[in-house]
Amino acid sequence: MQQSRIQRNGLSILIFLGELARIWKGGCIIRAIFLDRIKGAYDRNPDLANLLVDEEFAKEMVERQSAWRRVVCLAINSGISTPGMSSSLAYFDSYRRERLPANLVQAQRDYFGAHTYERIDVPGSYHTEWFKIARQSKN
């Protein structure tokens, strides 16, 4: 069963995610039918690593992502902050990529502090003279 372990002050607690969804459904604040679907996903596959790999959830995410992107774009273009929607969209995009956009951070670190970076085509660490390349491109 998919579980999460929380450790605080020497105590270790196991949380079973499917059971957590069932319990939350009975609460006074969170009474969403959606929680039944989360519990169902963990019932179908107790070892489910992420809801995004559940067949039902994955299908719906793919079907609805276009509208999701339009809403986030509309909010951004209207100057409306939607941190939950935009960050969850970024998570969705990152989760399904083999190469993450975070790889760009390696280049930025190398540019600002010569920290080097790794390439995907050749093993080893590399450093680029970014300022030198920028000067050459101006000529």
N, C-alpha and C positions, 0 to 999 in steps of 0.2 A: 504494500500500500504506500502511495506517495506520502511522504512525511517531511516535516521540517523540524529541525532541532534548534531550540533556543537555549542558550546558556547564559545565566546571569548569577552573579554572586555565588558561584560554586554549585548552583542547581542546574540540572539538565532536564528539559521538558521536551517530549515528543509531541508534535501536533500532526494529526492525520487530516490532510486537507479536505478530503471528501466528507469526513465527519464534521469538520469545522463548518463547511457550507450548510450541512443539514441543521446544525445547532443554530447558526446565525439566522436561518430562515424562521426559527421560532422566536426570535427576539422582537422587541417592541420597535426597533428602529429599522432593521433590515428585514423586510418581508417580501423579498422579490422572488418571483417564479424563476428568474434567471439562476438563482442559487440551486434549484432542482437540477438544472442543466449542468452546473458545475459538479454537483454530487454524482450525476449520471455519468459524466466523463470519467471520474475516478472509479466509479463502480465498473464501468466497461474495461478500464485498464488501471488496476491498482498501482502500477509502476509508472504511470504517466509522468513524464518529466516536466511537461509544460502544456497548458491548455491549447496552445497554438499547434501542437502536433496531434491533438485529438481530431479524428476524421470529421466530426460534425462541426466543431469550432473552426477548423482550418477551412472548410468549405464556405462557411458563412463569412469568415474574415476576407477571403478572396472575393466573394460576391459583393461585399459591402465596402471594400477599400476605396473604390472610386468616389463614392459619396462622402466617405470619411475625409478624403483628401480635399474635396471641394469645400467642405465645411471649414476645415482648418485654414485653407487658402482664403476663403471669404472672411474669416475672423481676422487673420493677419492683415489682409488688405483693408479691413475696416478699423484696424487699431484695437481690436478686442483681444485681450489676453486669454488664451485657452491652454494653460500649461499642462493640464491633464491630458487633453486630447492630442496636443502636438507632441508631447513627450512619449505618449503611448504609441503614436504613429511612428515615431523615430525608433522605438523599441521593436515594433513589428517589422519595420524595414531592416533593422540590424539583425534581428533573430534569424531571418531567412536568407542571409547573405553568407557566402563562404569567406569573402574578404570584406572586412568592416571598414566603414569610413574613418574609424578611429586610427587606421594605419597612417592617415595623413598627419596625425600628431607626431609620429616619428620624424617626418620631414620638418615640421615646425620646430621641434626640439633641436634638430641638427642645425637649422637655419639660425636660431637665436643663441644656441650654446654649444654648437659643435659636438653634440651628444652621439652622433652617428645614427645610422638606421640599417635595417636589414632589407634586402631585396627578396622578391619572391622567385626570381629566376636564377640567382647565383647565391650560394651560401656565403656567409661572412658579414662583417660590419663595414659600413661605408660612410664616408663623409664627403659632402659636396661643398665646393666653394661657391655658395649661392650668390654672394655679392659680385664675385668675379663674372659669373654667368650673366647677371643682370647688367653689368657694365658692358659686356661684350654684345649683348642684344641691343643696346642703345646705339652702337656704332654701325 
